[in-house]
Amino acid sequence: MEEMKEASKEEKKEGKQGNGKKKWLILILLLILLGSFAAWKLFDTGDGLAMDPDQSEGTLDGLSEAEIQKLLDDKVAEGQFMLNINTRPVFKNGTSKGTLRIENNPQNRYLMVVKIYLKQDEKDGEKIYESGAIRPGNKIETAQLDVALKKGTYPVTAYFEAYDMKTKEFVGKAASTLSITIKE
């Protein structure tokens, strides 16, 4: 009988040791899951854009923050240009000069060509004016349209096309809506 009691005690000890190992294994797995979840949350911005895990804080060696900012500002400035045009030009008649008042701002880095199209059903229709290339710091006060329009007010779109000063390659364009009035 005594042998049975001892065997029973040994089985209980082994069972307790096995339970202890299981508890540690479960605890380790929970910690791994918790760590994985924390890492996922740390690198997830919430909008489907995940942060790169290889990044580190700081800037590249050799450039100060001010130098990097200047490079970024210069790059942005390269792609921008200012538009100036009279949004309500008036012409005495369809063949006279009118007050277009086009300016290629001195701050611009590009040659500008201005093209004006009649608007028809919210789309561009016939081209009624095209300037030559305008240098930065130059303007066109008055100009004659390329098409003689009848008396009335016309909705139009003016496109400013930018060209590189040296290569004369097209860089980009911007648009402005105008209303041209022909008095007679």
Stockholm file with secondary structure:
# STOCKHOLM 1.0

chainA/1-184         MEEMKEASKEEKKEGKQGNGKKKWLILILLLILLGSFAAWKLFDTGDGLAMDPDQSEGTLDGLSEAEIQKLLDDKVAEGQFMLNINTRPVFKNGTSKGTLRIENNPQNRYLMVVKIYLKQDEKDGEKIYESGAIRPGNKIETAQLDVALKKGTYPVTAYFEAYDMKTKEFVGKAASTLSITIKE
#=GR chainA/1-184 SS CHHHHHHHHHHHHHHHHHHHHHHHHHHHHHHHHHHHHHHHHHHBCSSSCBCCTTCCSSCCTTCCHHHHHHHHHHHHHHTCCCEECCSSCEESSTTSEECCCEEECTTCCEEEEEEEEEEETTEEEEEEEECCCBCTTEEECCEECSSCCCSEEEEEEEEEEEEETTTCCEEEEEEEEEEEEECC
#=GC SS_cons         CHHHHHHHHHHHHHHHHHHHHHHHHHHHHHHHHHHHHHHHHHHBCSSSCBCCTTCCSSCCTTCCHHHHHHHHHHHHHHTCCCEECCSSCEESSTTSEECCCEEECTTCCEEEEEEEEEEETTEEEEEEEECCCBCTTEEECCEECSSCCCSEEEEEEEEEEEEETTTCCEEEEEEEEEEEEECC
//
